[in-house]
Amino acid sequence: MQVTVAVPQRRLAEFYEMYGRWLRGTAAVAPEDPEDGDSTKPMPMARMKRTWIQGSDDDRLRDAKVLLQQLAGGTGGKILTFLLDHPGEWFSGHDLVRDLTLSGMNDIQGGIGAIGKRCTALGREKPQRYQQSVGFGNSRYAIEPDVAEFFRTARTEMA
């Protein structure tokens, strides 16, 4: 089934993030239960994604190398590489557009989406963290230092 939704341009990033949360199962809520009256309990997810610190080192390295190879040359690869080289630092979408000399926020949305799509195929969460902010392009992204160090090891092994 295909569904078309009209989204105002200024709220497109917010829509993609909300849709991503829905796909991950973190935005869904269970129907209201008359016994406990709590309608805000998260629904169980059909398939839990592993974080980048879960699993054996061999599995994590393999997945990291696959992700880096699949994203190489694209905007998602540029974003991931930039964040890996700046562990623990937060960057807004506007910062990333400027620092990576991208054409605009649509590049950020597409790049973050590419990372998410490939991570989903690997059964992993996205390596970057996200902080939602008010205003188009003000949401921020970062990679934790331990995750960045692990990806940098994978990148070095690939060279």
C-alpha positions as CSV (number, residue, x, y, z in Angstrom):
1,M,0.0,0.0,0.0
2,Q,1.3,3.5,-0.8
3,V,0.2,6.5,1.2
4,T,0.8,10.1,0.2
5,V,1.0,12.8,2.8
6,A,1.2,16.6,2.2
7,V,3.9,18.0,4.5
8,P,4.8,21.7,4.6
9,Q,8.4,22.3,3.5
10,R,9.4,24.0,6.7
11,R,8.3,20.9,8.7
12,L,9.8,18.2,6.5
13,A,12.7,17.3,8.8
14,E,10.3,17.0,11.7
15,F,8.1,14.7,9.6
16,Y,11.0,12.5,8.6
17,E,12.1,12.1,12.2
18,M,8.6,11.3,13.4
19,Y,8.2,8.8,10.6
20,G,11.6,7.3,11.5
21,R,10.5,6.9,15.1
22,W,7.3,5.3,13.9
23,L,9.2,2.8,11.7
24,R,11.5,1.9,14.6
25,G,8.5,1.3,16.8
26,T,9.4,4.0,19.3
27,A,6.6,6.4,18.5
28,A,3.8,3.8,18.7
29,V,1.6,3.6,21.7
30,A,-0.6,0.8,22.9
31,P,-4.4,1.2,22.7
32,E,-5.8,2.5,26.0
33,D,-6.2,-0.3,28.5
34,P,-9.4,0.2,30.6
35,E,-7.8,-1.8,33.4
36,D,-4.8,0.5,34.0
37,G,-5.9,3.6,32.1
38,D,-2.5,4.1,30.6
39,S,-2.5,4.8,26.9
40,T,1.1,5.9,26.7
41,K,2.8,2.5,27.1
42,P,5.1,1.7,24.1
43,M,3.9,-1.1,21.9
44,P,6.2,-4.1,21.7
45,M,8.5,-3.9,18.7
46,A,8.5,-6.7,16.2
47,R,12.2,-6.7,15.9
48,M,14.6,-5.0,18.3
49,K,17.6,-3.4,16.7
50,R,21.0,-3.8,18.3
51,T,23.1,-0.8,19.3
52,W,26.6,-0.5,18.0
53,I,28.0,-1.6,21.4
54,Q,26.0,-4.9,21.3
55,G,27.4,-8.1,19.8
56,S,30.8,-9.6,19.4
57,D,33.6,-7.4,18.2
58,D,33.8,-9.4,15.0
59,D,30.0,-8.9,14.3
60,R,30.2,-5.2,15.1
61,L,33.3,-4.7,12.9
62,R,31.7,-6.6,10.0
63,D,28.5,-4.5,10.3
64,A,30.4,-1.2,10.6
65,K,32.5,-2.0,7.5
66,V,29.4,-2.9,5.5
67,L,27.7,0.3,6.6
68,L,30.8,2.4,5.7
69,Q,31.1,0.7,2.3
70,Q,27.4,1.1,1.5
71,L,27.5,4.8,2.4
72,A,30.9,5.6,0.7
73,G,30.6,8.5,-1.8
74,G,27.1,9.5,-0.8
75,T,25.8,12.2,1.5
76,G,25.1,9.7,4.3
77,G,28.8,8.7,4.1
78,K,29.9,12.3,4.3
79,I,27.7,13.0,7.4
80,L,28.8,9.8,9.1
81,T,32.5,10.4,8.4
82,F,32.2,14.0,9.7
83,L,30.5,12.9,12.9
84,L,33.1,10.1,13.4
85,D,35.9,12.7,13.1
86,H,34.2,14.9,15.7
87,P,33.1,12.4,18.4
88,G,30.8,13.8,21.2
89,E,30.3,17.1,19.4
90,W,26.8,18.2,18.5
91,F,26.0,19.7,15.1
92,S,22.8,21.1,13.8
93,G,21.5,20.4,10.3
94,H,22.6,23.9,9.3
95,D,26.1,23.2,10.7
96,L,26.4,20.1,8.6
97,V,25.2,21.8,5.5
98,R,27.8,24.5,6.0
99,D,30.7,22.3,7.1
100,L,30.1,19.6,4.4
101,T,29.3,22.2,1.7
102,L,26.0,20.5,0.9
103,S,23.2,22.2,-1.0
104,G,20.7,22.3,1.8
105,M,18.6,20.6,4.4
106,N,17.2,18.1,1.9
107,D,20.7,16.7,1.6
108,I,20.8,16.2,5.4
109,Q,17.5,14.5,5.4
110,G,18.5,12.2,2.6
111,G,21.8,11.4,4.1
112,I,20.4,10.7,7.6
113,G,17.7,8.6,5.9
114,A,20.3,6.6,4.0
115,I,22.2,5.8,7.2
116,G,18.9,4.7,8.8
117,K,17.9,2.5,5.9
118,R,21.2,0.7,5.8
119,C,21.3,0.3,9.6
120,T,17.8,-1.2,9.5
121,A,19.0,-3.7,6.9
122,L,21.8,-4.6,9.3
123,G,19.5,-4.9,12.3
124,R,21.3,-2.0,14.0
125,E,20.2,1.4,15.3
126,K,21.7,4.5,13.7
127,P,25.2,5.2,15.1
128,Q,24.5,8.9,15.6
129,R,22.4,10.4,18.3
130,Y,19.7,13.0,17.6
131,Q,18.3,15.9,19.6
132,Q,15.1,17.4,18.3
133,S,14.9,21.2,18.3
134,V,12.3,23.7,17.4
135,G,12.8,25.2,14.0
136,F,13.7,23.8,10.6
137,G,17.4,22.6,10.6
138,N,18.0,23.2,14.3
139,S,17.9,19.5,15.3
140,R,21.3,18.3,16.3
141,Y,23.4,15.1,15.6
142,A,26.4,13.6,17.3
143,I,28.2,10.2,17.7
144,E,29.3,9.0,21.1
145,P,33.1,8.8,21.5
146,D,33.1,5.0,22.1
147,V,31.0,4.3,19.0
148,A,33.1,6.7,16.9
149,E,36.3,5.0,18.1
150,F,34.9,1.7,17.0
151,F,33.9,3.0,13.6
152,R,37.3,4.6,13.1
153,T,38.9,1.2,13.8
154,A,36.7,-0.4,11.2
155,R,37.6,2.4,8.7
156,T,41.3,1.9,9.4
157,E,41.0,-1.8,8.8
158,M,39.3,-1.2,5.5
159,A,42.1,1.0,4.2
